[in-house]
Amino acid sequence: MQDQSLNSVDVPLYLTSALLNKQAGIEHGFFGARGGVSTGLYESLNCGALSLDKPKNVAQNRMRVAACFSLQPQQLISAQQCHSTDVLLIESIEQLQQPFVGDGFVTKLPNVGISALGADCAPVLFYEPENKVIGAAHSGWKGAVDGINEAVIDTMCQAGAVRNNIVAAIGPAMQQAYYEVQEDFKAAILQRATVEVNLQSCFYQRDSKLFFDVPAYIGLRLAAAGVGQFDCLEQDTYSQPQEYFSYRRACAQNQTDYGRQIAVICLTNLTE
């Protein structure tokens, strides 16, 4: 994990997308579990307000994340995520103070950090550089199948984005090597699909076990939705306990709760 700070004690580590790094006018980061103040199960950069972590620790962690982009804590917003396809279009500063239950954000406002939390689910960050529109999605398997990423793209277009100008980055998630599923899961995925993509390529058989590639599935859906370009960080949340929180790892270890990492994108230095 790359250190994007001068002071790694006080500023968290985060990764960036090579594709999004090429774009002017934005900052972004995919954060992991390191660089915060939480302890125990939440060590250390837990940004999940719905976890059982101490609220003051979560607030401090989020403050550290916001500072990476020169934002105040109130300028970094997150949803109460529920594996839905609900997206909030943020058009005014007043909306930043309103709680939102859903799984996506879109905005054209500068200096507003929109985010997606995760602990195996993939965060997906979007940018349309010509019309300066950004988006963020919390994209687990259910949200991806139901269309959360397409909902973010549609909302970006509603805000003035041109679909084939949109670039996207799929962040750290549980990768195919560890995402074991059952045949009934595969059948449900194939049955619920709403677009014509080669879904069979997202399932792998190994040692008589079936595995699902969520990031690859998301990528197929992004391409089918008409996104211009996208990349994938390919970091595995399950197998790197020092670097990432993982819901499935917590369940396997009979832990009572788990932390959440955060991915953030914001518009900065806008010019005509």
Contacts in CASP RR format, 6 or more apart in sequence:
PFRMAT RR
TARGET T0000
AUTHOR 0000-0000-0000
METHOD contacts of the structure
MODEL  1
MQDQSLNSVDVPLYLTSALLNKQAGIEHGFFGARGGVSTGLYESLNCGAL
SLDKPKNVAQNRMRVAACFSLQPQQLISAQQCHSTDVLLIESIEQLQQPF
VGDGFVTKLPNVGISALGADCAPVLFYEPENKVIGAAHSGWKGAVDGINE
AVIDTMCQAGAVRNNIVAAIGPAMQQAYYEVQEDFKAAILQRATVEVNLQ
SCFYQRDSKLFFDVPAYIGLRLAAAGVGQFDCLEQDTYSQPQEYFSYRRA
CAQNQTDYGRQIAVICLTNLTE
1 13 0 8 1.000
1 14 0 8 1.000
1 15 0 8 1.000
1 32 0 8 1.000
1 34 0 8 1.000
1 243 0 8 1.000
2 13 0 8 1.000
2 14 0 8 1.000
2 15 0 8 1.000
2 16 0 8 1.000
3 13 0 8 1.000
4 11 0 8 1.000
4 13 0 8 1.000
4 14 0 8 1.000
4 16 0 8 1.000
4 29 0 8 1.000
4 68 0 8 1.000
5 11 0 8 1.000
5 12 0 8 1.000
5 13 0 8 1.000
5 68 0 8 1.000
8 35 0 8 1.000
10 64 0 8 1.000
11 35 0 8 1.000
11 64 0 8 1.000
11 67 0 8 1.000
11 68 0 8 1.000
12 31 0 8 1.000
12 32 0 8 1.000
12 34 0 8 1.000
12 35 0 8 1.000
12 36 0 8 1.000
12 45 0 8 1.000
12 61 0 8 1.000
12 64 0 8 1.000
12 65 0 8 1.000
12 68 0 8 1.000
13 31 0 8 1.000
13 32 0 8 1.000
13 34 0 8 1.000
13 35 0 8 1.000
14 29 0 8 1.000
14 30 0 8 1.000
14 31 0 8 1.000
14 32 0 8 1.000
14 68 0 8 1.000
15 29 0 8 1.000
15 30 0 8 1.000
15 171 0 8 1.000
15 172 0 8 1.000
15 233 0 8 1.000
15 235 0 8 1.000
16 28 0 8 1.000
16 29 0 8 1.000
16 30 0 8 1.000
17 28 0 8 1.000
17 30 0 8 1.000
17 125 0 8 1.000
17 169 0 8 1.000
17 171 0 8 1.000
17 231 0 8 1.000
17 233 0 8 1.000
18 231 0 8 1.000
19 167 0 8 1.000
19 168 0 8 1.000
19 169 0 8 1.000
19 229 0 8 1.000
19 230 0 8 1.000
19 231 0 8 1.000
20 26 0 8 1.000
20 28 0 8 1.000
20 125 0 8 1.000
20 127 0 8 1.000
20 167 0 8 1.000
20 169 0 8 1.000
20 231 0 8 1.000
20 265 0 8 1.000
23 127 0 8 1.000
23 129 0 8 1.000
23 167 0 8 1.000
24 129 0 8 1.000
24 269 0 8 1.000
25 129 0 8 1.000
25 132 0 8 1.000
25 267 0 8 1.000
25 268 0 8 1.000
25 269 0 8 1.000
25 270 0 8 1.000
25 271 0 8 1.000
26 127 0 8 1.000
26 129 0 8 1.000
26 134 0 8 1.000
26 265 0 8 1.000
26 266 0 8 1.000
26 267 0 8 1.000
26 268 0 8 1.000
27 69 0 8 1.000
27 265 0 8 1.000
27 266 0 8 1.000
27 268 0 8 1.000
28 125 0 8 1.000
28 127 0 8 1.000
28 169 0 8 1.000
28 263 0 8 1.000
28 264 0 8 1.000
28 265 0 8 1.000
28 266 0 8 1.000
29 68 0 8 1.000
29 125 0 8 1.000
29 263 0 8 1.000
29 264 0 8 1.000
29 265 0 8 1.000
30 123 0 8 1.000
30 125 0 8 1.000
30 169 0 8 1.000
30 171 0 8 1.000
30 172 0 8 1.000
30 233 0 8 1.000
30 235 0 8 1.000
30 261 0 8 1.000
30 263 0 8 1.000
31 45 0 8 1.000
31 47 0 8 1.000
31 65 0 8 1.000
31 261 0 8 1.000
31 262 0 8 1.000
31 263 0 8 1.000
31 264 0 8 1.000
32 45 0 8 1.000
32 172 0 8 1.000
32 243 0 8 1.000
32 244 0 8 1.000
32 245 0 8 1.000
32 261 0 8 1.000
32 262 0 8 1.000
33 43 0 8 1.000
33 44 0 8 1.000
33 45 0 8 1.000
33 46 0 8 1.000
33 242 0 8 1.000
33 243 0 8 1.000
33 244 0 8 1.000
33 245 0 8 1.000
33 259 0 8 1.000
33 261 0 8 1.000
34 44 0 8 1.000
34 45 0 8 1.000
34 242 0 8 1.000
34 243 0 8 1.000
35 44 0 8 1.000
35 45 0 8 1.000
35 61 0 8 1.000
35 64 0 8 1.000
36 44 0 8 1.000
36 45 0 8 1.000
36 46 0 8 1.000
36 60 0 8 1.000
36 61 0 8 1.000
36 64 0 8 1.000
37 44 0 8 1.000
37 57 0 8 1.000
37 60 0 8 1.000
37 61 0 8 1.000
37 64 0 8 1.000
38 44 0 8 1.000
38 45 0 8 1.000
38 46 0 8 1.000
38 53 0 8 1.000
38 54 0 8 1.000
38 57 0 8 1.000
38 58 0 8 1.000
38 61 0 8 1.000
38 259 0 8 1.000
39 57 0 8 1.000
41 53 0 8 1.000
41 250 0 8 1.000
41 255 0 8 1.000
41 256 0 8 1.000
41 257 0 8 1.000
41 258 0 8 1.000
41 259 0 8 1.000
42 51 0 8 1.000
42 53 0 8 1.000
42 57 0 8 1.000
42 257 0 8 1.000
42 259 0 8 1.000
44 61 0 8 1.000
45 61 0 8 1.000
45 64 0 8 1.000
45 65 0 8 1.000
45 261 0 8 1.000
45 262 0 8 1.000
46 53 0 8 1.000
46 57 0 8 1.000
46 58 0 8 1.000
46 61 0 8 1.000
46 245 0 8 1.000
46 259 0 8 1.000
46 260 0 8 1.000
47 58 0 8 1.000
47 61 0 8 1.000
47 62 0 8 1.000
47 65 0 8 1.000
47 78 0 8 1.000
47 115 0 8 1.000
47 117 0 8 1.000
47 260 0 8 1.000
47 261 0 8 1.000
47 262 0 8 1.000
48 58 0 8 1.000
48 78 0 8 1.000
48 117 0 8 1.000
48 259 0 8 1.000
48 260 0 8 1.000
48 262 0 8 1.000
49 55 0 8 1.000
49 58 0 8 1.000
49 78 0 8 1.000
50 80 0 8 1.000
51 58 0 8 1.000
51 257 0 8 1.000
51 258 0 8 1.000
51 259 0 8 1.000
51 260 0 8 1.000
52 256 0 8 1.000
52 257 0 8 1.000
53 257 0 8 1.000
53 259 0 8 1.000
59 73 0 8 1.000
62 73 0 8 1.000
62 76 0 8 1.000
62 78 0 8 1.000
62 262 0 8 1.000
63 73 0 8 1.000
65 76 0 8 1.000
65 262 0 8 1.000
65 264 0 8 1.000
66 72 0 8 1.000
66 73 0 8 1.000
66 75 0 8 1.000
66 76 0 8 1.000
66 113 0 8 1.000
68 264 0 8 1.000
69 76 0 8 1.000
69 113 0 8 1.000
69 264 0 8 1.000
69 266 0 8 1.000
69 268 0 8 1.000
70 111 0 8 1.000
70 268 0 8 1.000
71 111 0 8 1.000
71 112 0 8 1.000
71 113 0 8 1.000
71 266 0 8 1.000
74 96 0 8 1.000
74 97 0 8 1.000
75 96 0 8 1.000
75 111 0 8 1.000
75 112 0 8 1.000
75 113 0 8 1.000
75 266 0 8 1.000
76 113 0 8 1.000
76 115 0 8 1.000
76 264 0 8 1.000
77 90 0 8 1.000
77 96 0 8 1.000
77 100 0 8 1.000
77 105 0 8 1.000
77 112 0 8 1.000
77 113 0 8 1.000
77 114 0 8 1.000
77 115 0 8 1.000
78 115 0 8 1.000
78 116 0 8 1.000
78 117 0 8 1.000
78 262 0 8 1.000
79 88 0 8 1.000
79 100 0 8 1.000
79 101 0 8 1.000
79 102 0 8 1.000
79 103 0 8 1.000
79 104 0 8 1.000
79 105 0 8 1.000
79 138 0 8 1.000
80 99 0 8 1.000
80 100 0 8 1.000
80 101 0 8 1.000
80 102 0 8 1.000
81 102 0 8 1.000
81 103 0 8 1.000
81 116 0 8 1.000
81 117 0 8 1.000
81 118 0 8 1.000
81 138 0 8 1.000
82 101 0 8 1.000
82 102 0 8 1.000
82 103 0 8 1.000
83 103 0 8 1.000
83 138 0 8 1.000
83 140 0 8 1.000
83 142 0 8 1.000
83 143 0 8 1.000
83 146 0 8 1.000
84 101 0 8 1.000
84 102 0 8 1.000
84 103 0 8 1.000
84 143 0 8 1.000
84 146 0 8 1.000
84 148 0 8 1.000
85 103 0 8 1.000
85 143 0 8 1.000
85 146 0 8 1.000
85 147 0 8 1.000
85 148 0 8 1.000
85 150 0 8 1.000
85 151 0 8 1.000
86 101 0 8 1.000
86 102 0 8 1.000
86 103 0 8 1.000
86 104 0 8 1.000
86 151 0 8 1.000
87 102 0 8 1.000
87 103 0 8 1.000
87 104 0 8 1.000
87 105 0 8 1.000
87 106 0 8 1.000
87 137 0 8 1.000
87 148 0 8 1.000
87 151 0 8 1.000
87 152 0 8 1.000
87 154 0 8 1.000
87 155 0 8 1.000
88 95 0 8 1.000
88 100 0 8 1.000
88 102 0 8 1.000
88 104 0 8 1.000
88 105 0 8 1.000
88 106 0 8 1.000
89 106 0 8 1.000
89 107 0 8 1.000
89 155 0 8 1.000
89 158 0 8 1.000
89 159 0 8 1.000
90 96 0 8 1.000
90 105 0 8 1.000
90 106 0 8 1.000
90 107 0 8 1.000
90 109 0 8 1.000
90 112 0 8 1.000
90 114 0 8 1.000
91 107 0 8 1.000
91 108 0 8 1.000
91 109 0 8 1.000
91 159 0 8 1.000
92 109 0 8 1.000
93 109 0 8 1.000
93 112 0 8 1.000
96 112 0 8 1.000
102 138 0 8 1.000
103 116 0 8 1.000
103 137 0 8 1.000
103 138 0 8 1.000
103 139 0 8 1.000
103 143 0 8 1.000
103 148 0 8 1.000
104 114 0 8 1.000
104 116 0 8 1.000
104 135 0 8 1.000
104 136 0 8 1.000
104 137 0 8 1.000
104 138 0 8 1.000
104 148 0 8 1.000
104 151 0 8 1.000
104 152 0 8 1.000
105 114 0 8 1.000
105 115 0 8 1.000
105 135 0 8 1.000
105 136 0 8 1.000
105 152 0 8 1.000
106 114 0 8 1.000
106 133 0 8 1.000
106 134 0 8 1.000
106 135 0 8 1.000
106 152 0 8 1.000
106 155 0 8 1.000
106 156 0 8 1.000
106 158 0 8 1.000
106 159 0 8 1.000
107 114 0 8 1.000
107 133 0 8 1.000
107 134 0 8 1.000
107 135 0 8 1.000
107 159 0 8 1.000
107 267 0 8 1.000
108 131 0 8 1.000
108 132 0 8 1.000
108 133 0 8 1.000
108 134 0 8 1.000
108 159 0 8 1.000
108 160 0 8 1.000
108 267 0 8 1.000
109 267 0 8 1.000
110 266 0 8 1.000
110 267 0 8 1.000
110 268 0 8 1.000
110 270 0 8 1.000
111 266 0 8 1.000
111 267 0 8 1.000
111 268 0 8 1.000
112 266 0 8 1.000
112 267 0 8 1.000
113 264 0 8 1.000
113 265 0 8 1.000
113 266 0 8 1.000
114 134 0 8 1.000
114 135 0 8 1.000
114 136 0 8 1.000
114 264 0 8 1.000
114 265 0 8 1.000
114 266 0 8 1.000
115 123 0 8 1.000
115 136 0 8 1.000
115 262 0 8 1.000
115 263 0 8 1.000
115 264 0 8 1.000
115 265 0 8 1.000
116 123 0 8 1.000
116 124 0 8 1.000
116 125 0 8 1.000
116 136 0 8 1.000
116 137 0 8 1.000
116 138 0 8 1.000
116 139 0 8 1.000
116 262 0 8 1.000
116 263 0 8 1.000
117 123 0 8 1.000
117 138 0 8 1.000
117 260 0 8 1.000
117 261 0 8 1.000
117 262 0 8 1.000
117 263 0 8 1.000
118 138 0 8 1.000
118 237 0 8 1.000
118 245 0 8 1.000
118 260 0 8 1.000
118 261 0 8 1.000
118 262 0 8 1.000
118 263 0 8 1.000
119 237 0 8 1.000
119 244 0 8 1.000
119 245 0 8 1.000
119 246 0 8 1.000
119 247 0 8 1.000
119 250 0 8 1.000
119 258 0 8 1.000
119 259 0 8 1.000
119 260 0 8 1.000
119 261 0 8 1.000
120 140 0 8 1.000
120 173 0 8 1.000
120 174 0 8 1.000
120 237 0 8 1.000
120 238 0 8 1.000
120 246 0 8 1.000
120 247 0 8 1.000
120 248 0 8 1.000
121 138 0 8 1.000
121 139 0 8 1.000
121 140 0 8 1.000
121 141 0 8 1.000
121 173 0 8 1.000
121 214 0 8 1.000
121 247 0 8 1.000
122 139 0 8 1.000
122 140 0 8 1.000
122 144 0 8 1.000
122 170 0 8 1.000
122 171 0 8 1.000
122 172 0 8 1.000
122 173 0 8 1.000
122 214 0 8 1.000
122 215 0 8 1.000
122 218 0 8 1.000
123 136 0 8 1.000
123 137 0 8 1.000
123 138 0 8 1.000
123 139 0 8 1.000
123 170 0 8 1.000
123 171 0 8 1.000
123 172 0 8 1.000
123 173 0 8 1.000
123 262 0 8 1.000
123 263 0 8 1.000
124 136 0 8 1.000
124 137 0 8 1.000
124 139 0 8 1.000
124 149 0 8 1.000
124 152 0 8 1.000
124 168 0 8 1.000
124 169 0 8 1.000
124 170 0 8 1.000
124 171 0 8 1.000
124 218 0 8 1.000
124 222 0 8 1.000
125 134 0 8 1.000
125 135 0 8 1.000
125 136 0 8 1.000
125 168 0 8 1.000
125 169 0 8 1.000
125 171 0 8 1.000
125 263 0 8 1.000
125 265 0 8 1.000
126 134 0 8 1.000
126 135 0 8 1.000
126 136 0 8 1.000
126 137 0 8 1.000
126 152 0 8 1.000
126 153 0 8 1.000
126 156 0 8 1.000
126 166 0 8 1.000
126 167 0 8 1.000
126 168 0 8 1.000
126 227 0 8 1.000
126 265 0 8 1.000
127 133 0 8 1.000
127 134 0 8 1.000
127 135 0 8 1.000
127 166 0 8 1.000
127 167 0 8 1.000
127 168 0 8 1.000
127 265 0 8 1.000
128 134 0 8 1.000
128 156 0 8 1.000
128 160 0 8 1.000
128 161 0 8 1.000
128 162 0 8 1.000
128 165 0 8 1.000
128 166 0 8 1.000
128 167 0 8 1.000
129 165 0 8 1.000
129 167 0 8 1.000
130 162 0 8 1.000
130 165 0 8 1.000
131 159 0 8 1.000
131 160 0 8 1.000
131 161 0 8 1.000
131 162 0 8 1.000
131 165 0 8 1.000
132 267 0 8 1.000
132 270 0 8 1.000
133 156 0 8 1.000
133 159 0 8 1.000
133 160 0 8 1.000
133 161 0 8 1.000
134 156 0 8 1.000
134 265 0 8 1.000
134 266 0 8 1.000
134 267 0 8 1.000
135 152 0 8 1.000
135 155 0 8 1.000
135 156 0 8 1.000
135 265 0 8 1.000
136 152 0 8 1.000
136 263 0 8 1.000
136 264 0 8 1.000
136 265 0 8 1.000
137 148 0 8 1.000
137 149 0 8 1.000
137 151 0 8 1.000
137 152 0 8 1.000
138 148 0 8 1.000
139 148 0 8 1.000
139 149 0 8 1.000
139 170 0 8 1.000
139 218 0 8 1.000
140 148 0 8 1.000
140 173 0 8 1.000
140 214 0 8 1.000
141 189 0 8 1.000
141 212 0 8 1.000
141 214 0 8 1.000
141 217 0 8 1.000
144 214 0 8 1.000
144 217 0 8 1.000
144 218 0 8 1.000
144 221 0 8 1.000
145 189 0 8 1.000
145 192 0 8 1.000
145 193 0 8 1.000
145 194 0 8 1.000
145 217 0 8 1.000
146 192 0 8 1.000
146 194 0 8 1.000
147 194 0 8 1.000
147 221 0 8 1.000
149 168 0 8 1.000
149 218 0 8 1.000
149 221 0 8 1.000
149 222 0 8 1.000
149 225 0 8 1.000
150 221 0 8 1.000
150 225 0 8 1.000
153 161 0 8 1.000
153 163 0 8 1.000
153 166 0 8 1.000
153 225 0 8 1.000
153 226 0 8 1.000
153 227 0 8 1.000
156 166 0 8 1.000
157 163 0 8 1.000
163 225 0 8 1.000
163 226 0 8 1.000
163 227 0 8 1.000
163 228 0 8 1.000
164 226 0 8 1.000
164 227 0 8 1.000
164 228 0 8 1.000
165 228 0 8 1.000
166 226 0 8 1.000
166 227 0 8 1.000
166 228 0 8 1.000
167 227 0 8 1.000
167 228 0 8 1.000
167 229 0 8 1.000
167 230 0 8 1.000
168 222 0 8 1.000
168 227 0 8 1.000
168 229 0 8 1.000
168 230 0 8 1.000
168 231 0 8 1.000
169 230 0 8 1.000
169 231 0 8 1.000
169 232 0 8 1.000
169 233 0 8 1.000
170 215 0 8 1.000
170 218 0 8 1.000
170 219 0 8 1.000
170 222 0 8 1.000
170 230 0 8 1.000
170 231 0 8 1.000
170 232 0 8 1.000
170 233 0 8 1.000
171 215 0 8 1.000
171 232 0 8 1.000
171 233 0 8 1.000
171 235 0 8 1.000
171 263 0 8 1.000
172 233 0 8 1.000
172 235 0 8 1.000
172 236 0 8 1.000
172 237 0 8 1.000
172 244 0 8 1.000
172 261 0 8 1.000
173 214 0 8 1.000
173 215 0 8 1.000
173 235 0 8 1.000
173 236 0 8 1.000
173 237 0 8 1.000
174 214 0 8 1.000
174 236 0 8 1.000
174 237 0 8 1.000
174 238 0 8 1.000
174 246 0 8 1.000
174 248 0 8 1.000
175 213 0 8 1.000
175 215 0 8 1.000
175 234 0 8 1.000
175 235 0 8 1.000
175 236 0 8 1.000
175 238 0 8 1.000
175 239 0 8 1.000
176 204 0 8 1.000
176 211 0 8 1.000
176 212 0 8 1.000
176 213 0 8 1.000
176 214 0 8 1.000
176 215 0 8 1.000
176 216 0 8 1.000
177 211 0 8 1.000
177 236 0 8 1.000
177 239 0 8 1.000
178 211 0 8 1.000
178 236 0 8 1.000
178 238 0 8 1.000
178 239 0 8 1.000
178 248 0 8 1.000
179 211 0 8 1.000
179 212 0 8 1.000
179 213 0 8 1.000
179 214 0 8 1.000
179 238 0 8 1.000
180 209 0 8 1.000
180 210 0 8 1.000
180 211 0 8 1.000
181 203 0 8 1.000
181 210 0 8 1.000
181 211 0 8 1.000
181 212 0 8 1.000
182 210 0 8 1.000
183 210 0 8 1.000
185 210 0 8 1.000
185 212 0 8 1.000
186 203 0 8 1.000
186 210 0 8 1.000
186 212 0 8 1.000
189 199 0 8 1.000
189 202 0 8 1.000
189 212 0 8 1.000
189 217 0 8 1.000
190 199 0 8 1.000
193 199 0 8 1.000
195 221 0 8 1.000
195 224 0 8 1.000
195 225 0 8 1.000
196 224 0 8 1.000
197 220 0 8 1.000
197 221 0 8 1.000
197 223 0 8 1.000
197 224 0 8 1.000
198 220 0 8 1.000
199 217 0 8 1.000
199 220 0 8 1.000
201 216 0 8 1.000
201 220 0 8 1.000
202 212 0 8 1.000
202 213 0 8 1.000
202 214 0 8 1.000
202 216 0 8 1.000
202 217 0 8 1.000
202 220 0 8 1.000
203 210 0 8 1.000
203 211 0 8 1.000
203 212 0 8 1.000
203 213 0 8 1.000
204 210 0 8 1.000
204 211 0 8 1.000
204 212 0 8 1.000
204 213 0 8 1.000
205 211 0 8 1.000
215 232 0 8 1.000
215 234 0 8 1.000
219 230 0 8 1.000
219 232 0 8 1.000
222 230 0 8 1.000
223 230 0 8 1.000
235 243 0 8 1.000
235 244 0 8 1.000
236 244 0 8 1.000
237 244 0 8 1.000
237 245 0 8 1.000
237 246 0 8 1.000
237 249 0 8 1.000
237 261 0 8 1.000
238 244 0 8 1.000
238 246 0 8 1.000
238 248 0 8 1.000
238 249 0 8 1.000
241 249 0 8 1.000
244 261 0 8 1.000
245 258 0 8 1.000
245 259 0 8 1.000
245 260 0 8 1.000
245 261 0 8 1.000
246 258 0 8 1.000
247 258 0 8 1.000
249 258 0 8 1.000
250 257 0 8 1.000
250 258 0 8 1.000
END
